[in-house]
Each structure stands twice: as C-alpha cells, then as structure tokens.
Amino acid sequence: MIPIETRIIVPRKFPILIILVLIIWGIASVDNKSTIPNARFYLIALVLLVFGGLYLSLANTYIVIDNLGISLKQPFKKLKSFDWQEISQASWDWSIDVHTVNLSWIIYSNKNTNISVQPSFYKRKDLQIIAEVLIRNCPQANIHNKIKKASEGKFPWYLF
C-alpha cells in the first residue's frame, strides 16, 4: 500500500455566512413599524444564535484520511473509523425525506456500520481526494461508478 499523507478535510462554511449576511441585511433594511420596541434587534439576535449554532456544528465536523484508514467526526456523535481493509462498499445514495432530497456518499464496513458523508458540504477537490484514496487503498471494495468518476475529477452537474 502506498503511504498516505495524513489529511484533515473540513466542510465549507462560507455558504452559511453568505446566507446569514443576506438575512441580516434584509431584516435591517425593513422599516421598523413594529409595536414591539427593539423587535429588529431581537430578530437579528435570534438569527445570529441559530446560524452560530450551525457554524459551530460544521466547525466540529471533519474527515481524517491517513495510512490506517478513514475517520469521520460529527458533533454529538463519537468518532467513526474504518481501516482500509474493513471497507466493503462505497455507494452514492439519495435519501428522500418529506420535503428534502439528500445526496450522501456512504462507506460501508464489514462490521455492518457505515460512514455517511454529505458531498455538498465539501469542496470538489477534497471529494476527489477521498475518492482517489478509496479506489487506491480498497481494491476489495465495491465502489459506485460515480465515485470512480469523481476520482478523475468528473462530478455530476447537481453537485455544487
């Protein structure tokens, strides 16, 4: 196996900051004709609190790739780690909730556990690195064709 430089991959945080600035700008630009004193201040404080929580949750999320395997840390969950030999499958799955459709890369192990990565949170360059390392270090794994194409830098149009 080719040695791998230890790499810590963190999600993008700038989309949350852009949305936050737009919401605060929208609140600040509206005329204050409310009967509640300082209503605009309380609304901005609430928005800052919610988006601050989202930002901190993304700040505590990361993926570690090294010679031993792949690990995923998410807030309020313990660290999930797989050795390269344990990985049996890597798939590209859609999950449909009531109002949302989520795309996930799911990495399955032989121990009936999995790591789920939301590709829209990460840069394409980082996703390409994950895909390359998966293909190179897991020849025993069944890897989805879209992940193989991602290792070549060819991403689907719907992945930003």
Backbone hydrogen bonds, N-H to C=O, Kabsch-Sander energy under -0.5 kcal/mol:
donor,donor_aa,acceptor,acceptor_aa,energy
7,R,65,I,-2.8
9,I,7,R,-0.6
9,I,63,I,-3.4
10,V,8,I,-0.5
12,R,121,F,-3.8
16,I,13,K,-0.7
17,L,13,K,-1.3
18,I,14,F,-2.4
19,I,15,P,-2.2
20,L,16,I,-2.4
21,V,17,L,-2.4
22,L,18,I,-2.2
23,I,19,I,-2.3
24,I,20,L,-2.6
25,W,21,V,-2.5
26,G,22,L,-2.2
27,I,23,I,-2.4
28,A,24,I,-2.7
29,S,25,W,-1.7
30,V,26,G,-0.6
30,V,27,I,-0.7
33,K,31,D,-1.4
39,A,36,I,-1.4
42,Y,38,N,-2.0
43,L,39,A,-2.2
44,I,40,R,-2.4
45,A,41,F,-2.4
46,L,42,Y,-2.1
47,V,43,L,-2.4
48,L,44,I,-2.6
49,L,45,A,-2.1
50,V,46,L,-2.3
51,F,47,V,-2.7
52,G,48,L,-2.1
53,G,49,L,-1.8
54,L,50,V,-1.9
55,Y,51,F,-2.5
56,L,52,G,-2.5
57,S,53,G,-2.1
58,L,54,L,-2.0
59,A,55,Y,-2.0
60,N,56,L,-1.2
61,T,58,L,-1.4
62,Y,73,K,-2.0
63,I,9,I,-2.6
64,V,71,S,-2.3
65,I,7,R,-2.7
66,D,69,G,-2.2
70,I,82,F,-2.0
71,S,64,V,-2.4
72,L,80,K,-2.6
73,K,62,Y,-2.8
77,K,74,Q,-1.6
80,K,72,L,-2.5
81,S,79,L,-0.5
82,F,70,I,-2.7
84,W,68,L,-1.1
86,E,83,D,-0.9
87,I,83,D,-0.7
87,I,84,W,-0.6
88,S,108,Y,-2.2
89,Q,108,Y,-1.3
90,A,142,N,-2.3
91,S,106,I,-2.9
93,D,91,S,-0.6
93,D,104,S,-2.7
95,S,102,N,-2.8
97,D,95,S,-0.6
97,D,100,T,-2.8
102,N,95,S,-3.0
104,S,93,D,-2.8
105,W,117,V,-3.0
106,I,91,S,-2.3
106,I,104,S,-0.6
107,I,105,W,-0.5
107,I,115,I,-2.9
108,Y,89,Q,-3.0
108,Y,106,I,-0.6
109,S,113,T,-2.5
110,N,86,E,-1.7
112,N,109,S,-1.0
115,I,107,I,-2.2
117,V,105,W,-3.2
117,V,115,I,-0.5
121,F,118,Q,-1.7
122,Y,119,P,-1.2
127,L,123,K,-2.1
128,Q,124,R,-2.5
129,I,125,K,-1.7
130,I,126,D,-2.2
131,A,127,L,-2.5
132,E,128,Q,-2.6
133,V,129,I,-2.5
134,L,130,I,-2.4
135,I,131,A,-2.3
136,R,132,E,-2.5
137,N,133,V,-2.8
138,C,134,L,-1.5
141,A,138,C,-1.2
142,N,88,S,-2.3
143,I,141,A,-0.9
144,H,90,A,-2.6
147,I,144,H,-0.6
148,K,144,H,-1.7
149,K,145,N,-2.3
150,A,146,K,-1.8
151,S,147,I,-1.5
152,E,148,K,-0.5
152,E,149,K,-1.0
153,G,150,A,-1.3
154,K,149,K,-2.5
155,F,153,G,-0.8
159,L,156,P,-1.5
160,F,158,Y,-0.7
